[in-house]
Amino acid sequence: MTPKHQAKPTNNGDDSAVVWTPIAEEAARAASVLHPDESLLPRPSHRRVITVANQKGGVGKTTSTVNLAAALAIHGLKTLVIDLDPQGNASTALSVEHRSGTPSVYEVLIGEISIAEAAQVSPTSPNLYCVPATIDLAGAEIELVSMVSREARLKEALSPEALDQLQPDYVFIDCPPSLGLLTVNAMVAAQEVLIPIQCEYYALEGLSQLLRNIELVQHHLNPELNISTILLTMYDGRTKLADQVTTEVRGHFGDVALKTVIPRSVKVSEAPGFGQTVLTYDPGSRGSMSYLDAAKEIAHRGANRGSA
């Protein structure tokens, strides 16, 4: 029998043997990610505004936001990421300036500037924009309390007229790991919620509270809001626990859960430290391909809604 990792010779038409190795295979995958050629993704039937929320920290929320956005952008869709987390991790991962004094989502929320004025193009792709978060956002929740329409400040900033200046196909709002006023603003501004859930023991802990908050927003502030996507992250196929969590989540949410799961990956964890998404840091890796597959699912669902 052929060993699992033995190089496989192929014929290239001139009778010379070409060795196909795991490294060559990964390089081919990387090329298909960064140079998609004909594999551009379909545009959604309408502009999609998606809030990525889970008050539990460490579930891959920001990581999923930036990598899904990057995958859609690299494959032809104009995408805007709004970093609504005072830690600014999404801004770091997309390598956009977010030092204090930079035009940011804070100035957008208090009405000083527009979304278009705060948006920066990410080096990841000319199709990918980011409205950064600076340290100023840390005190925004206190300031918002006394403002008129405090729950709808972001919705007003993301009016169709304001977004038309950038013409994004997708808007992703990265929330802080809490259920405070910033997260409520994100839910009021969006039509969809994407919930990342890690395949670990405490995966569903606190999820019921998040679902209750979404229901409250639906009833009182934004009846158009719906949970459109569940993304399972940090999947480790070596453990029975990961399969148990996956089965439980799919049993509860059905088709809302994407078929693609995101594996636990060192490359995915390393990429933000270099100011990159995993798609640019290691485009041929399992993590990169998984986020690309998840983005394809999201894109095809968005396109199919118009034809349903």
VENMO-V590376 format. One record per backbone hydrogen bond with DSSP energy under -1.0 kcal/mol. NH is the residue of the N-H (numbers start at 1). CO is the residue of the C=O. If there is no record, write none. Layout:
# VENMO-V590376
NH&CO ; NH&CO
This chain:
# VENMO-V590376
6&3 ; 8&20 ; 10&18 ; 12&16 ; 18&10 ; 20&8 ; 25&21 ; 26&22 ; 27&23 ; 28&24 ; 29&25 ; 30&26 ; 31&27 ; 32&28 ; 33&29 ; 34&30 ; 35&31 ; 39&36 ; 41&75 ; 45&302 ; 48&169 ; 50&171 ; 51&192 ; 52&173 ; 53&194 ; 64&60 ; 65&61 ; 66&62 ; 67&63 ; 68&64 ; 69&65 ; 70&66 ; 71&67 ; 72&68 ; 73&69 ; 74&70 ; 75&71 ; 76&73 ; 77&72 ; 79&127 ; 80&170 ; 81&129 ; 82&172 ; 83&131 ; 84&82 ; 84&174 ; 88&85 ; 92&88 ; 93&89 ; 94&90 ; 95&92 ; 96&91 ; 102&99 ; 105&132 ; 108&104 ; 109&105 ; 110&106 ; 111&108 ; 112&107 ; 113&107 ; 118&114 ; 119&115 ; 120&130 ; 122&128 ; 125&122 ; 128&125 ; 129&79 ; 130&120 ; 131&81 ; 137&134 ; 138&135 ; 139&136 ; 140&137 ; 143&139 ; 144&140 ; 145&141 ; 147&144 ; 152&149 ; 156&152 ; 157&153 ; 158&154 ; 159&156 ; 163&159 ; 164&160 ; 166&163 ; 167&163 ; 169&78 ; 170&78 ; 171&48 ; 172&80 ; 173&50 ; 174&82 ; 175&52 ; 178&176 ; 184&180 ; 185&181 ; 186&182 ; 187&183 ; 188&184 ; 189&185 ; 191&49 ; 192&49 ; 193&226 ; 194&51 ; 195&229 ; 197&231 ; 199&233 ; 200&198 ; 203&200 ; 205&202 ; 207&204 ; 210&206 ; 211&207 ; 212&208 ; 213&209 ; 214&210 ; 215&211 ; 216&212 ; 217&213 ; 218&214 ; 219&215 ; 220&216 ; 221&217 ; 222&217 ; 225&222 ; 226&191 ; 228&193 ; 228&226 ; 229&193 ; 230&256 ; 231&195 ; 233&197 ; 235&262 ; 239&236 ; 244&240 ; 245&241 ; 246&242 ; 247&243 ; 248&244 ; 249&245 ; 250&246 ; 251&247 ; 252&248 ; 253&249 ; 254&250 ; 256&253 ; 257&254 ; 258&230 ; 262&232 ; 264&235 ; 269&265 ; 270&266 ; 271&267 ; 273&270 ; 274&271 ; 275&272 ; 276&271 ; 281&277 ; 282&278 ; 285&282 ; 289&285 ; 290&286 ; 291&287 ; 292&288 ; 293&289 ; 294&290 ; 295&291 ; 296&292 ; 297&293 ; 298&294 ; 299&295 ; 300&296 ; 301&297 ; 302&298 ; 303&299 ; 304&300 ; 305&301
